[in-house]
Amino acid sequence: MPKLNLYIMNRGTVKFFNDTKGFGFITDEESNKEYFVHANGLVDEIRENDEVTFDLEEGRKGLNAVNVKQA
């Protein structure tokens, strides 16, 4: 299956991020859906409750937040 890239900048809030394990979740401000984020998808460092912008990319288990930046 080809890799799907959706180039729509989303805005959301970091719900949870574990620096040690390198992953967390972002809640989309429009849809309230939660997206997985891995440390590899970060542009800026993030912490819980940070406002961020992000893109979505199809991962092995659904959509992942990538290109995550401080808003």
Backbone as JSON, one array per atom type, in Angstrom:
{
  "sequence": "MPKLNLYIMNRGTVKFFNDTKGFGFITDEESNKEYFVHANGLVDEIRENDEVTFDLEEGRKGLNAVNVKQA",
  "N": [[0.84, -1.18, 0.0], [0.6, 2.23, -0.87], [2.33, 4.98, 0.69], [0.56, 7.36, 2.51], [0.38, 10.79, 2.48], [-0.85, 13.52, 4.13], [-1.25, 16.81, 3.62], [-2.22, 18.92, 5.45], [-2.22, 21.4, 7.7], [-2.59, 20.92, 11.06], [-3.99, 21.89, 14.24], [-3.44, 21.58, 17.72], [-3.39, 20.22, 21.1], [-0.92, 19.05, 23.31], [-1.58, 16.14, 24.88], [-0.32, 14.21, 26.36], [3.07, 13.36, 26.91], [5.88, 11.35, 26.94], [9.08, 11.76, 27.68], [11.15, 9.93, 28.21], [10.35, 7.49, 27.05], [9.77, 8.42, 24.54], [7.37, 9.04, 23.18], [3.92, 10.06, 22.69], [0.68, 11.67, 22.91], [-1.46, 13.73, 20.95], [-4.16, 15.97, 21.07], [-6.46, 16.86, 18.67], [-7.62, 20.11, 17.93], [-9.92, 20.74, 16.47], [-11.36, 18.34, 15.79], [-11.21, 16.86, 18.11], [-10.03, 14.39, 18.12], [-7.55, 11.97, 19.05], [-4.11, 11.74, 18.38], [-1.31, 9.68, 17.84], [2.04, 10.46, 18.65], [5.45, 10.3, 17.88], [8.83, 10.65, 19.03], [10.48, 10.91, 16.78], [8.88, 12.34, 15.07], [8.95, 14.95, 15.83], [9.59, 18.45, 15.56], [10.07, 20.57, 17.25], [10.8, 20.56, 20.81], [8.39, 19.12, 23.0], [5.87, 19.41, 25.58], [3.43, 18.31, 28.02], [0.26, 19.86, 27.6], [1.18, 21.8, 25.83], [0.56, 24.02, 23.08], [0.33, 23.07, 19.76], [1.26, 22.72, 16.24], [0.7, 20.44, 13.57], [1.26, 17.82, 11.12], [-0.44, 15.08, 9.52], [0.27, 11.65, 9.09], [0.05, 8.51, 7.56], [0.48, 5.75, 9.58], [1.68, 2.58, 10.9], [-0.36, 1.79, 12.62], [-2.51, 3.47, 12.13], [-3.3, 7.01, 11.82], [-0.58, 9.22, 12.4], [0.84, 11.93, 14.23], [3.05, 14.18, 12.76], [5.93, 16.29, 11.99], [5.72, 18.04, 14.15], [5.3, 21.09, 15.77], [5.85, 23.89, 17.99], [3.07, 25.97, 18.56]],
  "CA": [[0.0, 0.0, 0.0], [1.44, 3.42, -0.91], [2.32, 5.83, 1.89], [-0.34, 8.49, 2.35], [0.77, 12.02, 3.17], [-1.9, 14.53, 4.12], [-0.59, 18.08, 3.92], [-3.14, 19.88, 6.04], [-1.67, 21.73, 9.01], [-3.57, 20.79, 12.14], [-3.63, 22.51, 15.51], [-3.91, 20.78, 18.83], [-2.75, 20.33, 22.41], [-0.25, 17.83, 23.75], [-2.29, 15.54, 26.02], [0.64, 13.41, 27.13], [4.3, 13.03, 26.21], [6.87, 10.73, 27.81], [10.42, 11.98, 27.11], [11.96, 8.73, 28.36], [9.94, 6.5, 26.05], [9.8, 9.08, 23.24], [6.1, 9.09, 22.47], [2.8, 10.65, 23.41], [-0.56, 11.87, 22.16], [-1.91, 15.1, 20.71], [-5.6, 16.08, 20.81], [-6.77, 17.83, 17.62], [-8.56, 21.09, 18.49], [-11.18, 20.75, 15.73], [-12.09, 17.07, 15.83], [-11.0, 16.23, 19.41], [-9.4, 13.07, 17.96], [-6.2, 11.88, 19.58], [-3.15, 11.16, 17.45], [-0.03, 9.23, 18.37], [3.22, 11.19, 18.19], [6.72, 9.71, 18.27], [9.91, 11.63, 19.07], [10.97, 11.11, 15.41], [7.99, 13.26, 14.36], [9.01, 16.28, 16.45], [10.5, 19.49, 15.1], [10.39, 21.25, 18.51], [10.51, 19.78, 22.02], [7.02, 19.36, 23.47], [5.48, 18.97, 26.92], [1.99, 18.28, 28.21], [-0.49, 21.11, 27.51], [1.7, 22.73, 24.81], [-0.21, 24.2, 21.85], [1.22, 22.67, 18.67], [0.73, 22.46, 14.91], [1.24, 19.16, 13.12], [0.73, 17.16, 9.94], [-0.8, 13.69, 9.77], [0.86, 10.69, 8.16], [-0.43, 7.16, 7.83], [1.46, 4.89, 10.21], [1.29, 1.17, 10.94], [-1.59, 1.6, 13.4], [-3.4, 4.61, 11.93], [-2.66, 8.3, 11.57], [0.37, 9.71, 13.38], [1.23, 13.33, 14.13], [4.45, 14.39, 12.35], [6.28, 17.7, 11.82], [5.1, 18.71, 15.3], [5.99, 22.33, 16.14], [5.16, 24.77, 18.93], [2.17, 26.88, 17.84]],
  "C": [[0.89, 1.25, 0.0], [1.28, 4.25, 0.36], [1.45, 7.06, 1.6], [0.16, 9.67, 3.15], [-0.35, 13.03, 3.02], [-1.27, 15.86, 4.53], [-1.6, 19.14, 4.33], [-2.61, 20.16, 7.44], [-2.79, 21.71, 10.04], [-3.06, 21.51, 13.37], [-4.18, 21.65, 16.63], [-3.12, 21.05, 20.1], [-2.13, 18.99, 22.77], [-0.98, 17.32, 25.0], [-1.32, 14.87, 26.97], [1.89, 13.26, 26.29], [5.32, 12.53, 27.21], [8.24, 10.86, 27.15], [11.26, 10.71, 27.13], [11.63, 7.71, 27.28], [9.84, 7.09, 24.65], [8.5, 9.06, 22.47], [5.03, 9.74, 23.34], [1.59, 10.78, 22.51], [-0.9, 13.35, 22.08], [-3.4, 15.06, 20.44], [-5.82, 17.19, 19.8], [-7.84, 18.8, 18.12], [-9.89, 21.11, 17.75], [-12.0, 19.49, 15.94], [-12.1, 16.41, 17.21], [-10.47, 14.8, 19.31], [-8.01, 13.13, 18.55], [-5.31, 11.18, 18.57], [-1.86, 10.83, 18.19], [1.08, 10.12, 17.82], [4.46, 10.5, 18.75], [7.79, 10.79, 18.22], [10.48, 11.91, 17.68], [10.14, 12.12, 14.63], [8.02, 14.68, 14.9], [9.98, 17.19, 15.73], [10.99, 20.25, 16.33], [10.17, 20.27, 19.66], [9.1, 20.12, 22.48], [6.85, 18.82, 24.89], [3.96, 18.97, 26.99], [1.42, 19.69, 28.24], [0.09, 22.14, 26.55], [0.72, 22.8, 23.64], [0.75, 23.93, 20.7], [0.48, 22.68, 17.33], [1.39, 21.18, 14.44], [0.59, 18.73, 11.81], [0.36, 15.74, 10.35], [-0.21, 12.81, 8.68], [0.37, 9.3, 8.55], [0.71, 6.32, 8.4], [0.97, 3.45, 10.21], [-0.04, 0.95, 11.64], [-2.55, 2.77, 13.26], [-2.61, 5.89, 11.72], [-1.77, 8.71, 12.74], [0.61, 11.19, 13.16], [2.72, 13.4, 13.78], [4.67, 15.89, 12.13], [5.67, 18.55, 12.92], [5.95, 19.89, 15.73], [5.18, 23.07, 17.18], [4.3, 25.73, 18.12], [2.45, 28.32, 18.23]]
}
